[in-house]
Amino acid sequence: MVAAALAAQARGSIRVTGLWSHFACADVPGHPSITAQLASFADAIAVAEKAGVTPEVRHIANTAAALTVPESRYDLVRFGGAVYGLSTLPGGAPSWLRPVMTLRARLAMVKRVPAGTGVSYGHRYVTARETTLGLVPLGYADGVPRGAAGLPLVSARGRRWPIAGTVCMDQFVVDFGDEPAAVGDEVVLFGPGDDGEPTAQEWGEALGTISYDIATGIGARVPRTHPGGDH
């Protein structure tokens, strides 16, 4: 490959500017493949440079490696989720990285219901007593996983609440008990955690996936706003 690249460069077809690789297990600190890949990459660089390659940059570090494997940083690092304050490392990103994305909605309907009221598809949740239900207009078509049913992964009125019953395509329900919830109240699904709201990291851990999966799964019909920006 090195010989072919140098030949193409000699013909003027390409210019070899970088040497790179990618970690398989950098988000598993201490995994033996990390040191093995670093050694292989160093050997590959030596082979290429001995053959006459003069790379402008050498890079292998993704987010997890850039944060935890200093010797992997070489000439540049490839921050992915860390640009948004996220990480696939156990426990999430270090405290100095702050998640920038918040997913919020407002209650579209609130109603008082008696004990024994079945909620959502399959009536997998039935109210144990008279209670207040709130309808949140986000569903699995918007990236809210159906597996989140029953988990305390939403924040409203200053505290956490579980999702009551099945997550529908366009909506889910929260059981507020005797809390005086009202139409228009803000519900936060995830954010930076500054006010005790869930984070994308918590969603990922609760659902057996990663924060990236949660953040990138938000559907296109959910409006995006950028504080301080024009859109």
N, C-alpha and C positions, 0 to 999 in steps of 0.2 A: 504493500500500500504506500509506504514511504517513497519507494522508487517511482511508482506511478505518479504520485503527487509532484515529485520533483521534476519528472519528465514533462508533465503538463505545465508546470510553472516555467520551465525552460522554453516551451513553445509559446508562452504568453497567454495560455488558455485560462490559467488561474493564478492566484497569488496565495501562498500558504501563510496564513496570518495567525493561526492558533492551534494548540493541541489541547484536547479536552476529553474528559470522561465523566461518568455519573455514578454516584453511589447507589447501591441497592438497599443498604440497611443503616444509613446514617442516623435514622430516627430511632435506632435501637442502640443506645450508648453501650460501648464495650463489645459489640458484635465483632467476632473475629474477621469477618469479611472486610471491615473498614480498614484495618492495617494491611490486609492482603491486597486490597484494591489500591491503596496508596503506594505500596511497593511496586505493583504492576505498572501503575501510572508513571512512577519515577523511572522504571526500566524503559518504558515506551518513550519517554522524553529523551533519555540517553541515546536510544537507538536512532531516533529521528534527528537529534542534533549532531550525532556522529556522522550521519549520512549527509548533512549539510542544511537541514531545516533550521531556520532562525526565526522561531515564533515570536510574534509581538506579545502574545498572552498565552499563559498556560492556566487552565482552570478545571476544577473538579468539584468544588464545594457548592452544594445546594444549601438551602436554608439550614437544615439540621446540622450539616457538617460545618458550615460557616460559624454557627453558634457554639459548637462543642468540640471541634477538632481543629485547633489553630494551625497545625502543620499542613492542613489541606487548602489553605487560603491562596497560596501561590500568588498570581498576579491580579486576580479579581475573584469575586464571589458571586454566585447566582442566587440572590434572594428572590424567593417566590412569595409564599404566603407571609413571610416576615415583613414584606412591604406593607401588608395590611394588618400587621400586629398578630399574625397567627403562626402556629408552628405545629408540626406533627410529632414533636418530642413528647415523651410521657409527661403529663402534667401541663403541657402547653408551652407557650413561649415564656421566656424569662420576664420578670416583672417590669423591666424597663421598656418592653415592647407593649404598646397599648393597642388593642383591637380598634379599628376605625369604623367598622360597619355595625350599624344598629338596624334591626328589623322591628318595626312597630306598626300597630294598627289601632283602630278605634272601635269600641263596641258598637255594633250596628243595631242590636236589639237587646233588651233586658226584660225579663219577665219573672214574676213570682209564681212558683208551681208547688203543688202539694207533694207530700211524701208518696213514694211509689211511682213517680213519673219516669218513664223510660226516656233516655236521651240518645239521640243520633241512631245511625244504622245498627240494627241488631240488638238494640236496647242493652248493650253490654254494660251500660252504667244506668243504675236506677237510683233516684234520690231516696235517701234514708229518712228525710224529714222535709217539712216545708222549707223551701230554699229559693235563692235567686240565681237564675241562670243568665249568662251573658253570651251573646253570639259574636264571635270574632271572624271577620270576613277574609280569612286566609285559609287555604286548604292545601291538599297535596299537589294540586295543579300549580300552586305557588311555591312549592318546595318544602312544605311542612310535612315531614314523614308521618305516614299512618301509624308507624310503630311508637309514636310519641304519646299515644293515648294512655292516660293515667299518670303520666310523669309530671312533676312540678316544674315545668319548663317555661312558664310564662309569668310575667310580673305585672301587677296592676295595683293601684291604690296602696303602694308602699310595701307590698309583700308578694311572695310567690304563691302561685295557684297551680293545681294539677289540671290537665286537660281532661274534661269529663266526657267519656264515651269516644266513639270512633271519629277520627279525623276524616272529614268529607273532602270532596274535590275542591270545594270553594269556601269551606268554613269549618270551624270547630267551636265547641262550647266549653265554657268555664263555669264551674259551680262556685258561686261566691258566698254561699251560706246566708248569713244575715248582714253581710257587708252591703252598705248602701250604694251599690254600683249603679251607674247611669249611662244611657246612650251617649256616646262621644268620649267616654273615659278612655285614656290611652292604655294600651296593652303592649308590653315589650316582650318579644320572644327571645332576642339575644342582643347584647351590646357589649361595651367594655367592662361591665361589672361594677362600675363606679358607685352605683346606687343599689347594689345588691341584686340587680337583674341577672338572669342567666347569661352565660357567654356561649359563643359557638363551640368552644372547647367542651363545656358541660354538655351541650346537646350531643356532640360527637361521642363523648364518653358514655353517656346514658344510652345511646343507640348503637354502640359497638362500631363506630366509624370514626372519622377524623373531622376536625373543624373545617378543613378545606371542602370536604364533601357537603357539609351543611351550608357554608357560605356560597359556594358556586351553584348549589342546587336551587337557589331562589329564582323563581320563574320570571320570564320577560315582562309579564303584565304587572308586576309589582313596580310602582313608580320609584325611580332613583332620584334622590336629591343630594346635592353636595354643599354642605354648609360653607358659606363664604365664596361659593362659585356662582357661575351664571346659569347652571342647569340643576 
